[in-house]
Amino acid sequence: MGDLLDEFFKRPYVAAKVAEGRLPDTWRAIVGDRAADLTTELRLERHVLYVRIQSSVMRSELFYQRDALRDAINRESGIRLINTVIIR
């Protein structure tokens, strides 16, 4: 039974949905508590992550780290969940 469940969760569609559901926790783990607290929106559409940040200073800081954020989220998720990060 365990092998069957493992196989089920490794299917691309299922793995993507699980990773998408864990995205808020993954985001907090990567950017830290302060940046996560300032995040008002995390929305994933067609492999594009839209992030809305309250603080202009934090927004600028994360803007320059978009590629690193994308890579860290994909690495943490175990799949290629995100192609682009858009910070607003």
N, C-alpha and C positions, 0 to 999 in steps of 0.2 A: 504494500500500500504506500509506503514511504517513497519508493522509487517512482511510482506512478504520479504522486504529487510533485516530486522533484521535476519530472519530465513535463508535467503540466505547467509549472511556473517558469520553465525555461523557454516556453514558446514565446516568440517575439512579441505578439500582441499582448499576452498576459504579463510578460515581464515589463513591457512599456507601461501598462496600466498600473501595476504595482509601484514602479518607480515614480510615476506621476502622482500617485497618492501619497508617497513619502516625500515629495518635493519640498514642502514647508520645513520638515525636519532636516532634510539634506541641506537646504539653504541656510538654516540656522547653524548647522555644524560647520559649514564652509566659511560663512561671513562673520560669524560670531553673534553674540546676543544683542549687542548695541545696534548693529546694522539690521539685524532681523526685526528688532523692535521698531525701527524706523521704516520698515517695509510695509507699505499699505496694500500692495497687490502683487501677486505672483500668478501669472496666467500663461499657460502653455498652449500654443496653437501652431499646428503643423511644424513642429520641431523648432519653434521660435519662442523663447522665454521672454515675456514682457514683465518688467519689474518696475514698480512705482515706489520711489523713496521720498520721504518727507523732507529730509535735510538736503540742501543744495551742496553742502560740503561732502557729505557721504555719497551723494549721487555722483559728484565729480570723481571722487576716489574710486568708486566701483566702475564708473564708465571706462576708466583707463585699464581696468583689470578684466574686461569682458571676456577675452579669450581664455585667460586663466580660470575664470569662473566657469565657463563652458566646459573646459577640460576637467576641472575638479568635479563638477556635477555628473558628467558622463562617467568618470572613473568611479565615483561613489555609487552611482546607480547600477554599474555593471553592464550598461548598454549605451548605445549612442542615442540618448534621449533628446539632446539639444544640439542644434546646428549654430544658432545665433542667440545672443543675449542682447536685448534692447532695454536700456536703463532710461527711465523717465522721471 
